[in-house]
């Protein structure tokens, strides 16, 4: 957490860079330093509009690349003359690339800086996206998709690291809320976009649209994203850097809890994304157009709630918002689970279908709404504790979130494509675990609001190099 600087002291990497650091790295943006002695300088003073747009767009790469082409799976299988399970491997290889990139790129950026890896990662994603769109056969498509995921991971992990480098406290929460809102909306909006495009332009055209988007990102990074980690604050090492950084960070039990809670919250979002199609269509018989409208409404709900949470950050402490969000989502999901176990164990027909459908849609909306206070605040609280290990911390944040999301997605379908029972069990389980972890504390001993006891703050600054 941010702490006020002592008189005459010069804040370090996490709290601001010295002028000597800026001289050591001409590419470093002076605005990357928090203004004055207070690290929370305000969103507009810390981040330019173009930088925020770039970071938000970078966060959307992976969701767009995974979810936009989902409606075209059947068409891909026919065109490539392969089975449906073989087409699903294109998703698996992409996710493997993202998982590897989350760890490797974030850690390497603590050594080489954010901008070079962000730029080259975006270029790699662009080239691999073009190769994916024109791949003549499945083996080449699988290779291209792996490198597309590897490059796309740079935007996800380094966007968070840039925010952690430049800001602390409420400013970081507001910036992360914007980025996480885009990252949360993209999986909801992407299938809708894919469904609209699959008929007129086909699966290759959809992947071409993704390639064009990554090309725009290359230009955004080149012109709008400056270096945020001065050379004087970088660290040498490869795998050793990951080991040292992880070992240092996991000593902070509050940080570990926040990382896991963030992953569980993402798991709740992925549970919705994975379960909504078969619950609404296979169980409740909703048509394609209405189903698409529900997805759009849920996406809008996430956007509004994340924005509201960020706007209230100065009036309601982050920790209080997180606790309220966790309790609310658990309460809603207990009701949702009861409905799933009692009424959604098979296709629903008859006069009772319409009111049940309305109730389930309402529960989906409230479910995603309760995630709003978590999507920006939890990552901000976690990254606020990483100090000079912001790249490694962001890598761990993304990797753990990604692993949990990947494990949760298939679990919600264990009871079949026309049965919502597994979904109900999973969301209650995730909510219970998250609330139990939160009960052990979301702030360190001696924390109060945005400050710590001076002795603990000093020990932490020395340990993390802040």
N, C-alpha and C positions, 0 to 999 in steps of 0.2 A: 504494500500500500504506500501511497505517497506520504512523505513527511516533510515538514518545513525545513529549509536549510538553516544551519546555525550561522551566526553572524560571521561574515568574512569567509565562509566556506564556499567552495565552488562545486555545484552538483556534478555528479558523474553521469555516465551514459544514460542510466534510466531516468535521471532527474534533469538532465540537460548537459550539453557539451561545452567545454571551455573553448575560448577563442583559439588556443593552441591546437585543439583537436580539429577545428575547422581549417586551420592552416595546413594541418597534416594531410587533409583530404579535400582538395579543391572541389570535388564533385558533391561533397556533402552540402545539403541545403541548410542555410543558417536558420530557416524557419523550423527545422527539425528540433531545435532546442526549445524547451518550454520557456515562455517569456518570463523574465524576472526570476525571483527566487521561488515563486509559487509554480509548481508544475502544472496546475490545472488552469490554463490560460484562456480557455474558451475554444469552442469548435472553430469559429470563423478565423480567429487569430492563429490557430495552430495548423489548420488544413485549408488549402485553397479548394475552390469548388471543383476545379479540374482534377485535383488529386483524389478527392472523395469520389468523383464519378469513376475514375480509373480503378480505384480499389474495389468499389462496388461491382463494376463490370468484371474484374478479375475473379471475384468470388463466384460469379455465375457460370464460369467456363465448364467446370466439371458437371454440375447438374444438367446444363444444356446438352452436353455431349453424351450423357447417359440416357436422359429421359425423352429427348426430342424424337429420337428414332424408334422408340418403343412401338408406336402404332404400325411401323413398317416391317416388323419382324417376319410376318408371314410372306410379305413380298420379297424380302431379302432371301428367305429360304428357297423360294421358287426361282429367283433370278440366279442365285449362286448354285442351285441344285444340291442343296445340303438339307439336313434335318433341322427341325426347330431347335433341338438341344445344341446343335453345332452353332447356330446363329447366336444362342445365348452365351457362347464362349466369347463373343466380341465384347459383351458386357464384363465378363470375368477378367479378361486380359486388360481392359481399360482400368478396372478397379484395382488390379494388381499394380499397375503403373502408378496410380494415384497414391496407393498405400506406401510404395517404396519412395515416391517423391516426397510425401509428407515428412518422412524421417530424414532422408538424405539432404534434400534441398534446404530445409530449415536449419539444420546443423551446419552445413557448409556456409550458409549465409553469415553465421557468426564469425567465420574466418575470412570470407571473401567480400562481404558486404551484401546488401540487399539488391541493389540495382542491377549488377551484372547477372546474377542468377535469375532475377525476375525477367530481365530482357531476353536472355538466351533460352530460358524456359518457355517464354511466350513464342519465340521463334520456332522452337522445337514443336510446340503444340500446333502452330500454324502449318508447318511443313507436313507433320504427321496427319493433320486433318485433311489436307489436300490428297495425300496418299490414300487415306481411308475412303474418300469419295470416289477415287478412280481405280481402286484395287480390283483387279480382274478375277481374283480367286480368294477363297476363304483364308488360306495360310498367310497371304500378304496382308489381308485385312486385319487379321489378328495381330501381326507384328506392328502395323501402323497404329492400331488402337492402343497397344501397350505404350508406345512412345507418346501418343496423344495424351494419355493419362499422366505419364511421367512429367511431361512439360506443363500440363494444366495444373498439376499440383503446386507449381511455383506460385501461381496467383493466389491460391487458397491459403497457403502457409505464410508466404511473405507479406501478403496484405495485412494480416494480423500483426506480424512482426514490425512492419513500418508504423502501424498505429501505436504499438507498445514503445517503439523508439521515440516517438514524437510527443507522446502525451501520457498523462496519468489521470486517475480519478474520474470525475464526471465527463470531462472532455473525451477520454478514451471510451467511456461507456456510450456516449452519443455516436462516436465514429464507428465503434464496433456494432452498435445497434443497426446502423445503416447497412454495413457490410453483411451482417447476419440476416437482416431482413431480406436482402437480395438473395443470399444463399438459401434462405428458407422458402422464398417465393418461387425461385427458379424450378425446383422439382415439381411444383404444382402447375406452373404455367407451361413448362416444356412439353408435356404430353398433349396439352390442348393445341399448342402450336404445331406439333407433329401431326396431330389428327387432321388439322386444316391443310397441311402441305402434302400429305402422303399421296393423295390422289392426283393433284396437278403436277407435282415434280418428282414423286417417287423417293425411294430411300437414298439414292445417290444425290438427289437434289437437296434433301434435308441435311445430309452430311456436308454438302457444299455450302449451305447456309451457315453451319457451324464453323466451317473453315473461313468463311468471310468474316465472321464475328471475331475469330482469333486473329485474323489479319489486322482488324481494327485495333485490337488490344495491343499488338506489337507497336503500332504508332502511338497509342496512348502512353505506354510505358516509356517509349523513346523520348517523347516530348513533355510529358506531364508528371512523371514520377522521378523525383531526384533521390539521390542517396540519402539514407536516414541514419546510417551507422558509420561515424567517422573512423578512419583507419586506426587512430589511437585507441579505440575501444574494441577492436577486433581481437580474436583469439586464434592462436595456431593450433593445428591438430586435425585429424580426420576422425576415425572411429573413436579414438581416445577422447576427442572433444565431446562426442555424443555420450560416452560413458561418464566422463567427468561432469558434464552438464546435467545429465539425468540423475546422477548420484547426489549432486548438490541440490537439485530441485526437489527430489522426493524426500529430503530431510524435512521439508515444510509440509506437515500433515494437512494443514488447511488447503494448501495448493493441490495436494493429491485428491482431497475430497472434492474440490471444485472441478478438477479435470474429469473425475468420474461422474459428477452430477451433470456437467455439460454434455458428456457422452450419453447419459441416460435421457436427458431432455431431447437430444437429437434422435435417440432411439424411439421416443414417443412420437416425434414427427414422422420418422420413417415407418413406424407401425401404421399410422394413418394412411400414408401414401401407398403402402403395400396392401392394406386391407380394404380401403374404400372401394376399389374397382369391383372386387367380388362380393362385398357386402351390398353395395348399392345396385349392382347389375344382376349378379347371379342369385342373390338371396331375395332382394326386394323388387327385381324386375324393372329397374329404371332404364329408360331409353338413353341412347348415346348423347343426344342434344342436352337433355336435362342433366345427365351425369357430368358433362363438360361444364355446364353452368354452375353446378355445385363446386367443382374444383376451382373455378374462377372466383367464386364467392369466398371459399376458404382461403385462397391466396390473398384476396383483398383484406380479409380479416386479420391474417398474420401481419400484413403490412401496417395496418392501422394500429394494432396492439403494440408492435415493436416501436412505432413512432411515438405513441402515447407514453410508453414506458420511458423512452429516452427523454422526452420533453418534461417528464416529472422527476428526472433524476436529481435535480437540485432541491426539490421539495421533499421527496421521499427517498431515504437512503437505499442504496443498491441492495444491501443485505435484506432489508425489510421487503423489498419488491420480490426478491428471489424466494424468500420464505412464503410469502403470500401466493406467488405463482405455483409453487410446489404443492401447497396445501389445496389450492383450488383445483389443480389438475387431478390430484388424487381423488378429491370428492366427486368430481365429474366422472372420472373413469370408473369409480366403484359403481355408480349408477349405470354407466355404459356397459360395464361387464355383466351386471345383472340382466340387462336387456339382451345382451348377446347370448348368455347362457340359457335364458328362458324362452326368448322369442326368435332368435336368429340362428337356430341350429339346422335350418334347412330352408328351401324356397318357401316364400310366404305368398299365399293367394287369398282371395276372398275379400269381404268388406273391411276386414281389419288391416289390410295392407297399407291403405292410404294414410291413416293417422300414424301407423308405425313408421312409415317412410318419413313423414314430417318430423317425428320425434328423433329418429336416427340422424337425419340431416342436422337438426338443432344440436344434438350431442357432438357431432363432428365439428361443428362451428365453435362451440364452447371449448372443446378439447384443444383445438389449435389456438384459440384466443388466449387460453391460460398459459400457453407456451411463450407468448409475447414477452412478458417480463423476464424470462429466462434467457432468451436468445442473444441479447446484447449484454445484460448485466453479468451473467456467469462467466463468459469469456473475459470480460473486462476485469472482474475481480481476480481471475486466475492470472492473467498476463500482468496485472499490476504487481504481482509478487515475484516476477521472474528476474527483475533487474537486468544485468548485462547478458543474461542467458535468454533474452527474448526470442531469438531464433529457435533455440532448442525447446523453449517452453511452448512456442507456437506449433512446432513440429509434433510434440507430444500431445498437445491439445487436439490437433487435427487427426493424428494417427489413432488415438484412443476413440475419439468420436466416430471415426470411419469404421473401425473394427466393430464397435458396438452396433452401429447402424447396419453393417453388413450381416451381423449375426441375427439381429432382430427381424429383419425383413422376411426371411423364410419361415421363422417361427409362427408368424401370424396366420400362415396358411396350412399349418399342420393338420387341422381338422377337415381340410377339404376346401374346394373352391366355392362351395355353396353352404358354408357353415362359418359363423362368426365367433364361435366359442373360443378358439385359440387367441384371437385378437383381444377379447375381453380379459383373458387371463394374463396375457403379456403386458398390456398397458397398466393393469393394477400392480403387477410385479415390479415393473420399472418405477412406478410412482412410489411404491412403498420403500424400495431401496433408496431412492433419491431423498425422500423425506427423512429416513433414518440417518443417512449421512449428514444431512443438513442439521439434524438435531445435535450432532457432535460438535457443531460450530462452523461458521463460515468466515470467521475472523480469528486472527491470532490472539494469543493471550496478551492482554493489555491494549488491544485495538479499541478505539472509540471513534466511531464515524470514520473519518479519513485519516486519523492520526493514531500513532502508537505511543507507548511510554518511551521517553527519550533513550533509556538504556537499551531497550529491545530494538528500537529503530537504528541506533548506532551499530549494534551487533549485526543486524541484518544488512545494513549498508556495506559494512566491511566484508561480510561473507559473499554478498552478491556483486560487489564492486560498483555500487551505485553512487 
